Amino acid sequence: EKQLFRLADKAPNEQQNGYFDSIHELKRRRAEVMPRFLRSVENSLAHLGEDVTQASRALNLQPMKPALLLTESTQLDESLVLSDIATKVELRVREPLYALAQRLGMLAGLPRLASDTMALGPHSITEALRYGTCELDLVLDHRLVLYRCFERVVLNDAESLYNVLNNYLVEQGILPYLH
């Protein structure tokens, strides 16, 4: 909201209403975002080791309002931004992410899980963000601002999240001597 307000302040008068509409939409529906985000994360954990996209479709976790589906080019733009965010996080936190993929793979009875489909991996988290915000009526540019703010505020410290998860699994005896 703060970033949209800053952008509205710098925008020409004819564009300011669009920013304020998005700010109002965020304020009005922000309570819905976190439960949807957490439901998606929980779903990916419940289907650990399975194809996450099939698990999402099986539980009908796709956006519920077909009339508001994005156009293909808009979906592509959104997917590219989310993929870029996830890839940057992956590159920044390779070691703890690799260890977590090994440990979660052991829990799923598999070798190492692929980071792009791993529950709690950056791609899974960005997909949870997409699902959490899919019901918000925001124009693409404002939605992308939301994603970039999430990257800067939440995913900037993803390494500590992965270290905590790894430490917990080590305490539970899951591959404690993995290096």
HUCOR-V66528 format. One record per residue. N is the residue number from 1. RES is the residue in three letters. OMEGA is omega as a letter, one per 40 degrees, with the letter a starting at -180 (* if undefined). NEAR is the number of other ideal C-beta (glycine too) atoms within 12 Angstrom. D_CENTER is the distance of its C-alpha to the mean C-alpha in Angstrom with 2 decimals. Layout:
n = {N	N}
res = {RES	RES}
omega = {OMEGA	OMEGA}
near = {NEAR	NEAR}
d_center = {D_CENTER	D_CENTER}
This chain:
n = {1	2	3	4	5	6	7	8	9	10	11	12	13	14	15	16	17	18	19	20	21	22	23	24	25	26	27	28	29	30	31	32	33	34	35	36	37	38	39	40	41	42	43	44	45	46	47	48	49	50	51	52	53	54	55	56	57	58	59	60	61	62	63	64	65	66	67	68	69	70	71	72	73	74	75	76	77	78	79	80	81	82	83	84	85	86	87	88	89	90	91	92	93	94	95	96	97	98	99	100	101	102	103	104	105	106	107	108	109	110	111	112	113	114	115	116	117	118	119	120	121	122	123	124	125	126	127	128	129	130	131	132	133	134	135	136	137	138	139	140	141	142	143	144	145	146	147	148	149	150	151	152	153	154	155	156	157	158	159	160	161	162	163	164	165	166	167	168	169	170	171	172	173	174	175	176	177	178	179}
res = {GLU	LYS	GLN	LEU	PHE	ARG	LEU	ALA	ASP	LYS	ALA	PRO	ASN	GLU	GLN	GLN	ASN	GLY	TYR	PHE	ASP	SER	ILE	HIS	GLU	LEU	LYS	ARG	ARG	ARG	ALA	GLU	VAL	MET	PRO	ARG	PHE	LEU	ARG	SER	VAL	GLU	ASN	SER	LEU	ALA	HIS	LEU	GLY	GLU	ASP	VAL	THR	GLN	ALA	SER	ARG	ALA	LEU	ASN	LEU	GLN	PRO	MET	LYS	PRO	ALA	LEU	LEU	LEU	THR	GLU	SER	THR	GLN	LEU	ASP	GLU	SER	LEU	VAL	LEU	SER	ASP	ILE	ALA	THR	LYS	VAL	GLU	LEU	ARG	VAL	ARG	GLU	PRO	LEU	TYR	ALA	LEU	ALA	GLN	ARG	LEU	GLY	MET	LEU	ALA	GLY	LEU	PRO	ARG	LEU	ALA	SER	ASP	THR	MET	ALA	LEU	GLY	PRO	HIS	SER	ILE	THR	GLU	ALA	LEU	ARG	TYR	GLY	THR	CYS	GLU	LEU	ASP	LEU	VAL	LEU	ASP	HIS	ARG	LEU	VAL	LEU	TYR	ARG	CYS	PHE	GLU	ARG	VAL	VAL	LEU	ASN	ASP	ALA	GLU	SER	LEU	TYR	ASN	VAL	LEU	ASN	ASN	TYR	LEU	VAL	GLU	GLN	GLY	ILE	LEU	PRO	TYR	LEU	HIS}
omega = {a	a	i	i	i	i	i	a	a	a	i	a	a	i	a	a	i	i	a	i	i	i	i	i	i	a	a	a	a	a	a	a	a	i	i	i	a	i	i	i	i	i	a	i	i	a	a	i	i	i	a	a	i	i	i	i	a	a	i	i	i	i	a	a	a	a	a	i	a	i	a	a	i	i	i	i	a	i	i	i	i	i	i	i	a	a	i	i	i	a	a	a	a	a	i	i	i	i	i	i	i	a	i	i	i	i	a	a	a	i	i	i	i	a	a	i	a	i	a	i	a	i	i	i	i	i	i	i	i	i	a	a	a	a	i	i	a	i	a	a	a	i	i	i	i	i	a	i	i	i	a	a	a	a	i	a	a	a	i	i	a	i	i	i	i	i	i	a	i	i	i	i	i	a	a	a	i	i	*}
near = {25	17	25	33	21	15	26	26	16	13	19	12	12	9	19	19	15	24	30	21	20	34	28	21	25	29	18	17	23	22	14	22	29	19	17	28	30	19	22	37	30	23	31	36	26	19	27	29	25	25	19	36	21	16	25	29	15	15	19	13	29	23	24	14	12	9	8	16	15	25	11	10	11	19	20	14	20	34	23	18	28	36	23	22	34	35	23	22	35	31	18	22	31	20	19	31	37	25	32	40	39	31	35	38	27	24	25	25	11	18	14	23	34	25	33	24	30	39	37	39	39	41	35	42	39	40	37	37	37	35	36	34	36	33	26	37	23	32	24	25	23	32	34	30	30	39	36	26	26	31	29	18	16	24	34	19	17	35	23	16	25	34	19	17	31	30	19	20	26	22	13	15	13	22	23	17	10	22	10}
d_center = {18.12	20.08	18.88	19.70	22.98	23.81	23.23	25.36	28.01	28.32	28.17	31.40	32.66	31.97	28.20	27.83	27.86	24.71	22.88	24.51	23.62	19.88	20.44	22.37	19.76	17.10	19.80	21.00	17.85	15.66	16.75	15.11	11.48	11.18	13.06	11.09	7.74	10.06	11.80	9.09	8.68	12.47	12.97	11.51	13.77	16.58	16.59	16.52	18.13	18.03	16.53	13.11	13.71	17.14	16.11	13.84	16.85	19.25	17.83	17.49	13.84	13.95	14.60	17.98	19.74	21.08	23.10	20.11	18.46	17.79	20.33	19.81	19.95	17.45	15.02	15.88	15.31	11.84	11.06	12.89	11.12	7.58	9.70	11.61	9.05	8.11	11.89	12.94	11.23	12.84	16.07	16.16	15.75	17.53	19.96	18.08	15.41	18.45	20.15	17.30	17.21	20.98	20.99	18.50	20.51	23.60	22.37	21.65	25.04	23.85	24.29	21.16	17.85	16.41	13.44	11.85	12.12	12.21	10.84	9.09	8.99	6.83	6.54	5.90	3.14	1.94	4.33	4.20	3.58	6.05	7.96	8.26	9.68	11.51	14.65	15.02	17.88	16.94	18.39	16.31	17.25	16.24	12.82	12.40	13.83	11.26	8.42	10.97	11.81	8.47	8.95	12.53	12.56	9.92	9.11	12.76	13.93	11.72	15.12	16.49	13.80	14.67	18.30	18.38	16.99	19.54	22.26	21.80	22.11	25.09	26.68	26.38	28.22	25.56	26.75	28.01	29.85	27.19	27.53}
